[in-house]
Amino acid sequence: MLPLAAHPQDTPTFRAGTDLVTVPVTVTDRRGVALQDLKLADFRLFDNGVRTEIQHLWLDSDLPLTVGIIVDVSYSEHGTIPRERQAVAEFLNHIMRPEDHAFLVTTATRNSLVTDLTGSIGELRKGTERIQPEGLNGPEGQPLGEPCPTKADGNKEVSRCGGSAIWDAVYASARLKLRSLPGTKALIIISDGQDTGSMHNLKRTLEEVQTSNTIVYAIKVGDVRALLTRGLAKLASETGGEEFRPHGDNFGEIFRRIENDLRTRYVLGFRPDPATAREGFHQLRVETARSGVQVRARRSYYRAVAEQNQEAIPDGRIASRNVAQDLPIPPQEQRIAPAIQQQGPARKSMPRV
């Protein structure tokens, strides 16, 4: 593996163009064990079917992590919430490092920000204790996103979104909490996936998640009807994440797998050719020359017109107001770059496959 060690006093300040696209990639063997010995020459990347030069390679473990956890507290989930609450608390306690941040959201007839973005384990622990079935003690936290419109039902007003506005919770979390942030970003959704009428449909929600460069992991809980829904699986597969289905009390095992996945990813960085890269969504495909392995990566990204309005931050991250969120250059990249160059650049384009 390329040397990644860095001393704080050697950390440079970076400025990067707004067209950098990062692609988190997980590579596992037949047993599902993450491989950690791949180099730049082992990867091939295709942007809209065209072979594209990979300009940067680093490990996700070296980047700051932001995690949003969305817990479905609607009536159908009441029986599993105590176990979910405990597993969430243990996961956050294990995964959080000083530079990492997390936030907690609940979804039901309304979406609530239970704990805002914080690096404090104590605040997050308090937040997990406030994750309660809807209607038990009233809504916890502040409203997140646009409120659902209401309609008259006899003598009372009820939500037009029904009992579970899941896609609205995902959309608001990606747009309002993750889009402007650098580093590795993930959403973990614990739900049966039965959305009952969000204002944003699954397609629009996926577009927002892709625009914010966020990985989705779904933990699907619920009855037999939940097995028939495919929305959570689509969000996960399209963003390079994974869907899990608990068996008994193995929530802890699932969260450990998610933690391992987030800390053992490679990140490929490339800049689209400005002469041919169009605005909008681009299809991505990542391959590896290594045989007998499984490659999991995001399947698309959103390219917007760049806005030259960004600033460098001493730790190497980029604060940008570009809608496409031009993402981080890690501080250790200057040490990685010479090693990458020795591998030789990939051809910038090849025939469409």
N, C-alpha and C positions, 0 to 999 in steps of 0.2 A: 504494500500500500504506500502511496505517496506520503512523504513526511508532512505532518500537520501540526507539529509542535510550534508554539508561538509564545513569546514573552510579552507581557502587557506593555512594557516600555517600547517594544519594537512595532507596536500596532500602528499602521499608517492610516492616513485619511484617504478615502477613495472617492472619485467621482466617476460615475458610469453613465453611458448614454441611456436614454429612456426606452431602448428597444430590447434590452436583455430579457430573454425568456428562460426560466428555469424549469426543469423537468425532474421531479423526484422519481427515483426508480428503485424498486426492490427486486433483487435477484436471489432466488432460492434454489436449493438442490431438490432432488426427488423426495427427500424427507421433510422438506419445508424449512430447512436451516438456511439462514441468510449467508450469502457468500460475501467475503470481505477482502478478496484479493484481486478484484478486477481493476484493469487500467483503462485509460482512455481508448486505446486501440481495440478493446474488447466490445465497444459499443458502436452501434449504427443508429442514426436518428433520421427520420423522414418527416418532412413538413409538407403536408398536402401531397404526399407521395414522392417528393423529391428529396434525395439524399442531401443532408445539410451538415456543414462542418460543426462539430462540437468544439467549442472554444474553451470551456471551463469544466473541471471535474473536481468535486469535493464531497466530503461526507456530511450528511444531514446533521450528525451529532455535533458538528462544529458551529451550527447556526442557532440563534435564539429560537425558542419554540413558543408559539401561542396556541392554546387549546380552548375551544369552546365546547361545553357539554350541554346538550339539549335533552331534557328528560320529559317524557310524556306523562303527565299526571292526570290525564282524563280518566273517566270512570272505568274504562276497560283495562286500565293498568294498575288499579289500586292494590291488587294482591302482590305485586312484585316490587313496589316502590321501596319498602324497607331494605330489601337485599340490594337493590340498585344503589340506594343512598350509601350504604356501607362500602360497596365496591368502588363507587366514585371517590369517596374520601380516601381510601387506600391507594387508588391509582394516582391521585394528585399528590399524595404524600411521597410516593416513590419517584414520580417522574420529574417533579419540579426542581429546577436548578435556579441559582440566583438571577440569571438573566431571562428566565422564562416567565410567562404570564398565562392566566386562565380566567375564564368567566363562566357563569352558570346561568342557564335559561330553563324555564319550565314552559310547557305548551299544553294547552287544553282549549277551553272556549276563548281564552286570551293568552297572549304570550308575555311572559314576565322575565325581566332581568333580575334574577335573585341575587347574584353577586357580580358587580361590574369588574372589568378587566383589572387584575391585580397580580402581584408577585408574592403576596402574603399567604402562606399556608394557613395561618390562623384565620384570616378572613374567609378563605375558601372552605375551611372546615366548618365555620359557622354557617356558611351558605348551604352546605350539604344538609345540615340539620334542619334548614328551612324548606327543604324539598318535601312537600306534603301532598297527599291526594287533593285534588281540587274540591273545594267545598268543605274541607275539614276545619280549617281555621281562617278561611278567607284567602284571597290572593296574596302571595308573598312577592316582594320586590316591586320594581317600577315597570310600567308597560314598555314593551319593546316593539318598535315598528308601528305601522299604522293600525289603529283599532279596527276591528271588523265592524261593518255596518250592522244595524239591528233591524228587526222587523217585529211587528205586533203579533203576539200569540195570546189571544184572549185579553186579559187585563194586564199583561206584562210584556216587556220588550226582551227579545232573545236574539242571540248572535246569528247572523246569516252564515257564519263559518261553521256552525255546528259545534260538536264537542272537541274536535282536534284540528286546529289550524297548523298542521305540522310544516307544510311548505312555507307558510308565512314566517314561521320561527327560523327556519333555515335561511330563507332569503334575507331577513333582517339581520341575522347574526353575521352573514357573509358581507353584506353591504355596509352595515353600520359599525361593526366591530372589527372586521378582519381586512377589508379591502385596502385600507391605507397603511397597513403594517408590513414591515419587512420580515424576513426570516421564514422559518417553517411554520405553516398554519394548518390546523386540523380541526374538524368538527366531529364530535362523537355524538351520535343520535341514538337514544334508547327509546324505542317505540314499537308499536305493531305495524306502523307504516300506513294506517288507514286514515288518510286525510279526508275530512268531511266537508271541505268547501273553502279552502284558502283563497284569498284574493289573487295570489300568484300561483299559476299552475306549475307542474313539475318541470316543464321545459324552461320556463322563465327562471325558475329557481336554480336549475342546473347551470344556466348561462351566468347567473350572478355568482355562483360558487366558483365556476371556472374563471371568471373575470378577476375574482379575488385571490386566485392561485391557492385554493384551499383543498386539502385532502379530506374526504369524508369516510368515516367508519360508522357502520350501522350495527347496532345490537338489537335484533328483532325479537321482541317478546309479544306474546299474545296467544289467542286461540287459533283454531283451525282456519278461520277466515283470514287471519294475518298471513298464512302461508301462501295465499293466492295473490297478494299484492307484491308488485315488483318495483315500486318507486324507490325504496331505500337501496335495493340492489343496484339500480341504475345510477343513482347518485354516487355510490361507492365505486363501482367499476369504472365509470367515466372519469373520475378524479384520481384514480390510482390507489384507492383505499380498498376496503373489504367489508363484506357483510357477515355477521356472526349470528348464530342461533343458539342461545343458551340451552343447556341440558341440566336440570336440577339447579344446584347452587354454584355453577362454575363461572359466575360473573368475574371473579378474581382472576381466573385463568385467561379469560378473554381479554381483560384489561392488560394483563402481562404481555399477551401477544401484540396488542396494539402498541404498548410502550416499546417493545423490542423492535417492532416495525418502524416506528418513528425514529429510533436511534441507530438503525443500521441501514438506512437508505443512502444511496448515492444521489447526487444532484448533478445533472448535466446542464450546462449553460450554453446558450447560443444566441446569436443575433440574426434575425431574418434578413435576407437580402432586400434592401430598401427598393431596389428596382423592380422586384417581382412580388413582394409581400403586400397583399391586399388587406384592407381593413375588414375586420369581422372575425369569425371563428375559423381556426385552422385545425385540420386533423393531424394528430401526431401518432407516430409509431416508433417504438424503440425495440431494437433487436440486439442480440449479443452473439458473438462468434463462439461462445462456450456452448457445447452441446449438453443436452440432458438437464437443462435448467429452466425455470419458469421466470419470466420477466413481467413485472406489473408496474405500469406507469400511467400517468394521466393521458387521456386520449385526445384532448384538444386544448387549445388556449385561445384567448381573445386578444386580437391585436387592434389597438386604437391609434388614432393620430397622436403622435407624441406631443407633449407639452413641455417646453423647456423651462420647467419651474420646479426645481429640486434643490436640495442642499445636502452637502456631505456631513456625515456624523462621525465623530472620532473613532467609534468602534467599527467603522467600515460599512455600516448599513446606510441605506439611502432613504431619505424622507422625500416622497414625491407625491404630487397631486395629479399625476397622470392617471386617467381612468383605468388603464390597463395594468397599473401597479408594476412598475419596473423594479425588479426585485434585487435582493442583496448581493453585493460582492463581499465574500467573507474576508476577514483580515489576513488569513493565511494564503490568499490566492497568489500573492507575489512569490511565495515559496513553492506553490504548486506549478505555476506557469512554466518555469524552465523544464521541469520534468515532463510536462505535457508536450512541450515543443520537441523534445527528443523523440517522441513517438511519431512525429510527423503529422501534418494536418490531413484531415479527411478531405476527399474531393467535395467541392462545394455543391455539385449537383450531379445527378446520374439520371438515366432514363426512368420515367415513371413506371412503378411496378404495381 
